[in-house]
Amino acid sequence: MALKLYALSTCIWCRKTEKHLRDLKVEFDVVYVDVLEGSARDQALREVEKYNPARSFPTLVIDGKRAIVGFKPEEIQETVTR
């Protein structure tokens, strides 16, 4: 399972989601959108918008097919421990 977390470096809910994923001992990539610049930031926002039109954070993309938006520990755990 490929997991990519789009987050903001200053967002408490993003940090909680990241910690939860670490606690579950799953591998994931994290992209801090607010520290990116120029075309890299634009590209990351386009990626987020594909799965979350509101472009809110955190957005956890699962296998490039669906996303969990917001800090939802139960849903995350159920999804990543299947």
HELIX and SHEET records of a PDB file:
HELIX    1   1 ILE A   12  ASP A   23  1                                  12    
HELIX    2   2 VAL A   33  VAL A   35  5                                   3    
HELIX    3   3 GLY A   38  TYR A   51  1                                  14    
HELIX    4   4 PRO A   73  VAL A   80  1                                   8    
SHEET    1   A 4 ASP A  29  TYR A  32  0                                        
SHEET    2   A 4 LEU A   3  ALA A   7  1                                        
SHEET    3   A 4 THR A  59  ILE A  62 -1                                        
SHEET    4   A 4 ARG A  66  VAL A  69 -1                                        
END                                                                             
